[in-house]
Amino acid sequence: MDYYNLDKKEVLSKLHSSLRGLDGLEAKSRLDKHGENYIEKEERLSGLKIFLSQFKDVIVFILIFAILVSLFLNHLIDAIVIGAILFLNAGLGFIQEYKAEKSISLLRKLSSPQAKVLRDNKYKVIDSKELVPGDIVVLEQGDKVSADGRLIEVIDLQADESILTGESTPVAKFVKAISGEKHLAERHNMVFSGTTMTVGRGKFIVTNTGMNSEIGKVAHLVQLVDVSKTPLENRLKRLGIILGAVVVLLALIILGLGLSERIGFY
């Protein structure tokens, strides 16, 4: 059962929290357990390394070899055309991977750097990285949400969730429990990291932080985009290896025949 299926009291009980908020020691203990609330970024390649990585496929090596042969035979037009195709392919691959890299940086900037929380029954502003499950967070108009959570108090609250759901209009929020399984866009008693409050105010109890939040899951998927190759890419790689072997073999045969017969190459 998900948090949106539970009423306010059940959510507080499940997260071992209260309307007074967590105390300082408990918050520190949970921070040690769950880790800081931020989008992790895996070690990525620089722009130059991303571009150079486009030239490591076997088919690319074949094209480079073809350019060298064309230059050797003084076929400049052929060399230019093959080179243009090679760099166009590399450019398209670079743009795709570079955009994925930039997407991670943009996702990291979506959450607010600070959050107003209730701790030890007192309101205080803390670094959003210190938020933990069970924290009570205050929301006001214009605030960006710093973690996923279940609403426990609402006054005419509406949220822009387009970053996650694609909905172009703000979504009205409420506190009551929702029965049954619902898609993300239908969980109107929840708020999500990276979304913005457009109207009203309210409070929510943090349920998920960091990479466990919905925006964290999106960031994780984006970082996995270039890890596994598609079946088509694997087939093209095998084809490239076969073509490469054939090209090298033919080149050696032609070179051998030319040398044995003392035939000029151009």
N, C-alpha and C positions, 0 to 999 in steps of 0.2 A: 504494500500500500504506500502511495506517495504522499508527500506532505500536503498537497492540495486536496487530498481526500479526507484529511483530518481537521477537526475543529481546533480552535485556538488553544484550548487547554491541553489537548492531546499532543499538539506540536511542542508546546513548552515542556511537557513531561518527557517526550521522546528525546528532546535535545538537552534535558536536564538543566533547564533555565527557568527564569521567572520574570515577571513584569518589572522587577527591580533591576534586572540586568545581571550580568556576571560580576563576580568580585575580581579584583586585580590578580590574585594568585591563580584562580581558576582560569582566567583568560590567558595568563602566561603559560600555564600547563597545556592548554589546548593549542596554543600557538606552537609549542614544541612538538606536539603530536601531529598536527595537521600541516604545519609549515606556513610560510608567509603567503598572503593573499595577492598573488600576481601571476601574470601569464609568463610561463617559462619559455625561454628561447633556446633552442638547440644550437650548437655551434654550426654556423653557416659559412658558405664560401663568399669571398669578396666578389665584387662585380667583375674584376679581371679574371678570376679563377672560374667564375660561372661561364664567361665568354670562351675561355680556353678549353673548358670541358666539352664544348660543342664539337671539338675537332678530334675526339678520341674514338669515334666509331670506325669500324673497318671500311665501310662504304666511303667515308670521308677520306681515309688514307688512299683509297683507290682513285678518288677524284684528284687528290694532290699529286699522286703518281702520274695521272693523265695530264695534269698541267705541266709537270716537269718534262714529260715526253713531248708534248706539244711545243714547249720552248726549245727543246733540243732539236726538234725538226723544223724550227723556225715558223711554226704555225701560230702566230701571235693571236689571231682572232679566236681560234679554238681555245687557246689558253685563257683569254679574257672572258669568254662566255662561261667556261667551266668554273673559273675563279668567282665570277659573279654569282653563279648558282650556289657555290660553296659558301660564300659569305652571306647570301640571302638566307640560306638554311640555318647558318649559325646565328644570324641576327634574330630570326623568329624564335629559335630555341632559347636564346638569351633573354628576350623580352618576356617569354612565358615564365621562366624560372625567376627572373628578377622581380616580376610582379608578385609572385608567391612570397618572395623574401620580404617585399615591402608590406604585404598584407599582414604579416606577423607584427611588424612595427606599428601598424595602424591599430590592430586589435589591442596591443599593449597600452595604447593611449586612450582607449575608450572609457576606462573606469576613472572615477574621480580620485585625485591624489589624497583626499581626506574624507573622513566620515564622522558624523555626529552620533555618538553612541551613549547608551545608558549603562554605566558601570558603577557598582557600589551605590546604586540608587541616585547617581548624580550624572548630569549630562556633561560630556566632554568631547572635544574634537581630537581625533587621533589619525595617524597615518593609516590609509586604507589597507596597507600591507599587514597591519596588525589585527585586522578583523578575523574572527574565528566563529565557527558554528556555535549558535547559542547567543551571540551578541544581539542586543536590541538596538536597531539603527533608526534614526529619525530622518524622514524625507520631507522636503519642501519643494515648491514649484521651482523648476530649473535645475534641480539636483540630478547628477548622474549617479546611478546605482553602482556600488562598488563590489557587491557580492550577490549571489542568488539568495532569495529569502521568501518566507511565507508572511503575508501581511497579517497584522494583528490589530491594526487601527487604521481607519480610512476616513478622510473628510474630503469628498468630491475629488478624489485622486484619479488622474489619468496619466498614462504613460505612452511615450513613443517607443515602440518595440520593433521598428522597421529594420533595424540592424540584424535582428534575429529571425523575424517572421515575414518581413516584406510588406507588412500592413502599412498602408500609406496614411491612415488616420489614427489618432491617439486612441488607446484602449481604456475604457472605464474599469476601475478596480474596485473590488469589494473584499470583505473578510470571510464570509460564510464558506463552509466546506463545499467542495464539488464532488459529486458522486460519479463513479465510473472512470474509465481511462480516457484521458484527454490529450490532444496534441498541445504542443508548446503555446500556440497562439490562443488556445482555449482555457489556459490556466490563469484566469483573471484574478485569482487571489494570491498570485505569486508575482514577484519582481525579479528581474534578471540583470546581472552585471553588464554594464555597457549601455543600458537603456536610460532614457531621460524622462523625468517627471515634468509634464507640460502644464498640469493644473492641479491644485489642491495640495494636501499634505497627508502624512500618515506615518506609521511605524511598521517595521517588519523585523522578524527574527531570522538571523542568518542561518541558512541550511547548507549551502555549499560555497566553497571559496576556491580561488586559484584555478588550477587545471581541472578541478571537479565541477566548476560552474559550466553553464551552457556555452558561454563564450570561450571558456578554456577548452572545451571539447572541440569547438570549431577550429581554434588555433592548432590543436594537436593534429587534426585531420589535414589542415593546410600544410603543416610541416612534414606530413607523410606523403604528400603528393608525388614527389620525385624519388621516393625510396624504392618502390616496386615498379618494374616495367610491365607494360601491357603485353598480351600475347602477340599482337602485331609487331611490337618493337622487338620481341624475342625472335620472331620469325625473320624479320629484316636483318637482325644481327647475324643469324645463321646463314642467311642468303649472302650477306656481305662477306663472310668468311669464305664461302664457296667461290664467289666471284673473284675475291682477292687471290685465292689460290690458282684459279684458272688464268687470271690476267698475268700473274707472275710466271706461271708455266709457259704461257704463250710467248711472253716477252723473252724468256730465256731461249725458247726454241727459235724464234725469229732472229735473236741476236747470234745464236750459234750458227744458223744457216747463213746469215749475212757475213759473218767472219770467215766461215769455211769457203764461201763462194767469192769472198772479197767484193761484196756488193755494197755500194754506198747507201747510206740511210736517208739521204735527201739530195 
